[in-house]
């Protein structure tokens, strides 16, 4: 089988989409499948569309290119992986573009259940395959538990610099550790990119890291915190959890689906303080639970391989039922670069 992943894999720190493409490619190649990253070959069986933004530097093909390929090679099958939404960053065009791009899909994969219920797609066969992190890199055996005496070290990391990544919470932590009553009880590190003009006064800021360097930094802390709003799924909290860190997480987007049972949940700044207090009080119990965290890259890849294999077996039936010109306006809309 030959699978095309619509992503230019980047070296170094480059966000969750990059890690997904690396993990899936490795799993496919490990079992003997061929992986390509563009549509120049004539014998591709499965096309995986990862983003509708054809002009994005890290996207190798989008819906228009998939539709052109299907016209020439109707036996191919298109999977649309949806990992975005307007709700994530307060934008106004992504949901519409996802719906238009989804026209090219034979099957839709959502990276969290809550995305399935948003107005992002055109309703057809679908699956939910949750994200997972690399356990060979993000390992709990590197983590030293909190002894309950020194400062509780909290950490978070984000590639994206949107304020909706949780900066109300991170700014509050920055304020807290600058007060006399908290400065000896807490420490906070932010790893990644910051919004333009934003700076911490008391927290430690580290430039974006990747791989072993990131894992080592995360593992040197005690608790992972994420205040992200409307997170489609994310990799950041997964990587923290796999490093053995209990989670303090916002009740928003996909976070409860990924984090439930592995820490303390909060809604807003008012409820964040009690969640932090509960984490300190029940740290040992939460720390013990982390051994059961199962959102791994192997599990994620296995989910995609199951979908890919099922579609490969059904490709003749899918091709026979497909009607590329069922909506000429949408077909043509996908020809416009975006």
C-alpha positions as CSV (number, residue, x, y, z in Angstrom):
1,X,0.0,0.0,0.0
2,X,1.1,3.6,-0.7
3,X,-0.1,6.4,1.6
4,X,0.4,10.1,0.9
5,X,0.4,12.4,4.0
6,X,-0.3,16.0,3.1
7,X,2.4,17.5,5.3
8,X,5.9,18.7,4.9
9,X,7.6,17.2,8.0
10,X,9.8,19.7,9.7
11,X,12.9,19.2,11.8
12,X,12.9,20.4,15.4
13,X,10.0,21.9,17.4
14,X,7.0,22.5,15.1
15,X,3.8,21.6,16.9
16,X,1.5,18.7,17.2
17,X,0.7,18.2,13.5
18,X,4.4,17.6,12.8
19,X,4.5,14.9,15.5
20,X,1.4,13.3,14.1
21,X,2.9,13.0,10.6
22,X,6.2,11.6,11.9
23,X,4.5,9.0,14.1
24,X,2.1,7.8,11.4
25,X,4.8,7.6,8.7
26,X,7.0,5.6,11.1
27,X,4.1,3.1,11.8
28,X,3.3,2.7,8.1
29,X,6.9,2.1,7.1
30,X,7.5,-0.3,10.0
31,X,4.9,-2.7,8.5
32,X,6.2,-2.3,5.0
33,X,3.9,0.4,3.5
34,X,5.3,3.2,1.3
35,X,4.8,6.8,2.5
36,X,5.0,9.9,0.3
37,X,4.3,13.5,1.1
38,X,3.0,14.8,-2.3
39,X,0.7,13.5,-5.1
40,X,3.3,13.1,-7.9
41,X,3.1,9.3,-7.9
42,X,0.3,7.6,-9.9
43,X,-0.1,4.6,-7.6
44,X,-1.2,6.2,-4.3
45,X,-3.9,4.2,-2.5
46,X,-4.7,6.5,0.5
47,X,-4.5,10.3,0.6
48,X,-4.5,11.9,4.0
49,X,-5.5,15.6,3.9
50,X,-4.3,17.3,7.1
51,X,-5.2,21.0,6.5
52,X,-7.3,23.0,4.1
53,X,-4.7,25.8,3.8
54,X,-3.0,24.9,0.6
55,X,-0.8,28.0,0.8
56,X,0.6,27.0,4.2
57,X,4.3,26.3,4.1
58,X,4.0,23.0,5.9
59,X,1.0,21.6,3.8
60,X,2.0,19.6,0.7
61,X,-1.5,19.1,-0.7
62,X,-5.1,20.2,0.2
63,X,-8.6,19.5,-1.1
64,X,-8.2,20.8,-4.6
65,X,-5.2,18.6,-5.3
66,X,-7.0,15.6,-3.8
67,X,-10.0,16.2,-6.2
68,X,-7.7,16.5,-9.2
69,X,-6.0,13.2,-8.2
70,X,-9.3,11.4,-7.8
71,X,-10.3,12.5,-11.3
72,X,-7.2,10.7,-12.7
73,X,-7.1,7.9,-10.2
74,X,-10.6,7.1,-8.9
75,X,-9.5,4.0,-7.0
76,X,-7.7,6.2,-4.4
77,X,-9.4,7.1,-1.1
78,X,-9.2,10.4,0.7
79,X,-9.1,10.7,4.5
80,X,-9.6,14.2,6.0
81,X,-8.0,14.6,9.4
82,X,-9.8,17.5,11.2
83,X,-7.7,19.0,14.0
84,X,-8.7,22.7,13.8
85,X,-11.6,25.0,14.3
86,X,-12.4,28.7,14.6
87,X,-13.2,28.2,18.3
88,X,-9.5,27.5,19.0
89,X,-8.2,30.9,18.2
90,X,-11.3,33.1,17.8
91,X,-10.9,33.2,14.0
92,X,-13.9,33.3,11.5
93,X,-12.9,31.4,8.4
94,X,-11.4,28.1,9.4
95,X,-14.7,26.3,10.0
96,X,-16.0,27.3,6.6
97,X,-12.8,26.2,4.9
98,X,-12.9,22.9,6.6
99,X,-16.5,22.3,5.5
100,X,-15.5,23.2,1.9
101,X,-12.4,21.0,2.0
102,X,-14.4,18.1,3.5
103,X,-16.2,17.8,0.2
104,X,-13.1,15.9,-1.1
105,X,-13.2,13.4,1.8
106,X,-14.3,9.8,1.6
107,X,-13.8,9.4,5.3
108,X,-13.3,12.0,8.1
109,X,-11.1,11.5,11.2
110,X,-11.5,13.8,14.2
111,X,-8.8,14.0,16.8
112,X,-11.4,14.5,19.6
113,X,-15.1,13.8,20.0
114,X,-16.1,17.4,20.5
115,X,-14.8,18.4,17.1
116,X,-17.3,15.9,15.5
117,X,-20.2,17.9,16.9
118,X,-19.0,21.3,15.5
119,X,-20.1,22.5,12.1
120,X,-16.8,21.6,10.3
121,X,-17.8,18.8,7.9
122,X,-20.4,17.6,5.5
123,X,-21.5,14.4,7.3
124,X,-20.4,11.0,6.0
125,X,-18.4,8.1,7.3
126,X,-16.2,9.2,10.2
127,X,-14.0,8.1,13.1
128,X,-12.4,9.6,16.2
129,X,-8.7,8.7,16.7
130,X,-7.2,10.4,19.7
131,X,-3.7,11.9,19.6
132,X,-0.7,10.2,21.3
133,X,2.8,10.9,22.3
134,X,6.1,9.1,21.8
135,X,6.8,7.0,24.8
136,X,10.4,6.4,23.8
137,X,11.0,10.1,24.3
138,X,8.4,11.3,26.9
139,X,9.1,8.9,29.8
140,X,7.9,8.9,33.3
141,X,11.1,7.2,34.6
142,X,12.9,10.6,34.3
143,X,10.6,12.3,36.6
144,X,11.3,12.9,40.3
145,X,8.1,13.2,42.4
146,X,7.4,16.2,44.6
147,X,8.5,15.7,48.2
148,X,5.8,18.0,49.6
149,X,8.4,20.3,51.1
150,X,10.0,22.4,48.4
151,X,8.2,24.4,45.8
152,X,5.7,22.6,43.5
153,X,7.2,23.1,40.1
154,X,4.5,23.6,37.4
155,X,5.2,23.6,33.6
156,X,3.4,24.1,30.3
157,X,4.5,24.3,26.7
158,X,2.9,25.5,23.5
159,X,4.1,26.1,20.0
160,X,1.2,28.4,19.1
161,X,1.3,31.8,20.6
162,X,-2.4,32.5,20.8
163,X,-3.7,34.1,24.0
164,X,-6.4,31.4,24.0
165,X,-3.7,28.8,24.8
166,X,-4.4,29.8,28.5
167,X,-2.4,32.9,29.1
168,X,-5.0,34.1,31.7
169,X,-4.0,31.2,33.8
170,X,-0.2,31.5,33.1
171,X,-0.3,35.2,33.9
172,X,-2.1,34.4,37.2
173,X,0.6,31.9,38.0
174,X,3.2,34.5,37.2
175,X,1.5,36.9,39.6
176,X,1.1,34.3,42.3
177,X,4.8,33.3,42.5
178,X,5.7,36.9,42.9
179,X,3.7,37.2,46.1
180,X,5.2,36.6,49.6
181,X,2.7,33.9,50.4
182,X,3.3,31.8,47.2
183,X,6.9,32.5,46.1
184,X,8.3,29.6,48.2
185,X,5.5,27.2,47.5
186,X,5.3,27.4,43.7
187,X,7.5,27.7,40.6
188,X,6.3,27.9,37.0
189,X,8.0,27.4,33.7
190,X,6.6,28.3,30.3
191,X,8.2,26.5,27.3
192,X,7.5,27.8,23.8
193,X,6.4,30.9,21.9
194,X,4.8,33.9,23.6
195,X,2.2,36.3,22.2
196,X,3.6,39.4,20.7
197,X,4.3,41.9,23.5
198,X,3.7,39.4,26.3
199,X,6.4,38.9,29.0
200,X,6.5,37.1,32.3
201,X,7.7,39.0,35.4
202,X,8.4,36.0,37.7
203,X,8.0,32.8,35.7
204,X,10.8,31.1,33.9
205,X,10.5,31.2,30.1
206,X,12.3,28.7,27.8
207,X,12.3,28.9,24.0
208,X,10.6,26.1,22.1
209,X,12.1,22.7,22.6
210,X,11.6,19.4,20.9
211,X,12.3,15.7,21.4
212,X,14.7,14.7,24.2
213,X,15.4,18.3,25.3
214,X,11.7,19.0,25.7
215,X,11.1,15.7,27.5
216,X,13.9,16.4,29.9
217,X,12.6,19.9,30.7
218,X,9.1,18.6,31.3
219,X,10.3,15.7,33.5
220,X,12.2,18.1,35.7
221,X,8.8,19.5,37.0
222,X,6.1,18.0,39.2
223,X,2.7,19.1,37.6
224,X,1.6,20.0,34.1
225,X,-0.9,22.8,33.7
226,X,-2.9,23.7,30.6
227,X,-5.4,26.5,30.5
228,X,-6.0,26.2,26.7
229,X,-9.5,27.2,25.6
230,X,-11.3,25.1,22.9
231,X,-8.3,22.9,22.4
232,X,-9.0,20.6,19.4
233,X,-6.9,18.0,21.1
234,X,-3.3,19.2,21.4
235,X,-0.1,17.3,22.2
236,X,1.2,19.4,25.0
237,X,-0.8,17.9,27.9
238,X,-0.2,14.4,26.5
239,X,3.6,14.9,26.5
240,X,3.4,16.2,30.0
241,X,1.3,13.3,31.2
242,X,3.6,10.7,29.6
243,X,6.5,12.3,31.5
244,X,4.6,11.3,34.7
245,X,3.2,14.8,35.5
246,X,-0.3,15.0,37.0
247,X,-2.5,17.5,35.1
248,X,-4.3,20.7,36.1
249,X,-6.5,21.3,33.0
250,X,-9.3,23.5,31.8
251,X,-12.8,22.1,31.3
252,X,-12.8,23.2,27.6
253,X,-12.6,21.6,24.2
254,X,-10.9,18.2,24.1
255,X,-9.0,18.5,27.4
256,X,-11.5,16.5,29.5
257,X,-11.5,13.7,27.0
258,X,-7.7,13.4,27.2
259,X,-7.2,14.4,30.9
260,X,-10.1,13.0,32.9
261,X,-8.9,10.8,35.8
262,X,-5.3,12.2,35.7
263,X,-5.5,15.4,37.7
264,X,-7.7,18.4,38.7
265,X,-10.1,20.2,36.4
266,X,-11.1,23.9,36.5
267,X,-13.4,26.3,34.5
268,X,-11.9,29.7,35.0
269,X,-9.5,31.7,37.2
270,X,-11.9,31.6,40.1
271,X,-11.9,27.8,40.1
272,X,-8.3,27.5,39.2
273,X,-7.1,28.4,42.7
274,X,-9.1,25.5,44.3
275,X,-7.9,23.1,41.7
276,X,-4.3,24.1,42.4
277,X,-5.0,23.6,46.1
278,X,-6.5,20.2,45.5
279,X,-3.5,19.2,43.4
280,X,-1.1,20.1,46.3
281,X,-3.3,18.2,48.8
282,X,-3.8,15.1,46.7
283,X,-0.5,15.1,44.7
284,X,0.6,11.6,45.7
285,X,-2.7,10.0,44.5
286,X,-2.6,11.9,41.2
287,X,1.0,11.0,40.7
288,X,0.3,7.3,41.2
289,X,-2.5,7.4,38.6
290,X,-0.2,8.6,35.9
291,X,1.1,5.1,35.3
292,X,-2.3,4.4,33.7
293,X,-2.1,7.2,31.1
294,X,-2.5,5.5,27.7
295,X,-2.5,8.2,25.0
296,X,0.6,7.0,23.2
297,X,1.8,7.4,19.6
298,X,1.6,3.6,19.2
299,X,-2.1,3.6,20.1
300,X,-2.8,6.6,17.9
301,X,-1.0,5.0,14.9
302,X,-2.9,1.8,15.4
303,X,-6.2,3.7,15.2
304,X,-5.2,5.3,11.9
305,X,-3.9,2.0,10.5
306,X,-7.3,0.4,11.3
307,X,-9.1,3.2,9.4
308,X,-6.6,3.0,6.5
309,X,-6.9,-0.8,6.2
310,X,-10.7,-0.7,6.2
311,X,-10.8,2.0,3.5
312,X,-8.2,0.2,1.4
313,X,-10.4,-3.0,1.5
314,X,-13.5,-0.9,0.5
315,X,-11.8,1.3,-2.1
316,X,-13.7,-0.2,-5.1
317,X,-17.1,0.3,-3.5
318,X,-16.1,3.9,-2.4
319,X,-15.0,4.8,-5.9
320,X,-18.2,3.4,-7.4
321,X,-20.4,5.5,-5.0
322,X,-18.4,8.7,-5.3
323,X,-19.8,11.7,-7.3
324,X,-17.1,14.3,-7.7
325,X,-19.4,16.8,-9.3
326,X,-22.4,16.4,-7.0
327,X,-21.9,20.1,-6.1
328,X,-20.2,22.0,-8.9
329,X,-19.9,25.2,-6.8
330,X,-18.1,23.4,-3.9
331,X,-16.0,21.5,-6.4
332,X,-14.8,24.8,-8.0
333,X,-14.4,26.5,-4.5
334,X,-11.8,23.9,-3.7
335,X,-9.8,24.9,-6.8
336,X,-9.2,28.3,-5.2
337,X,-5.9,28.4,-3.2
338,X,-6.3,29.4,0.4
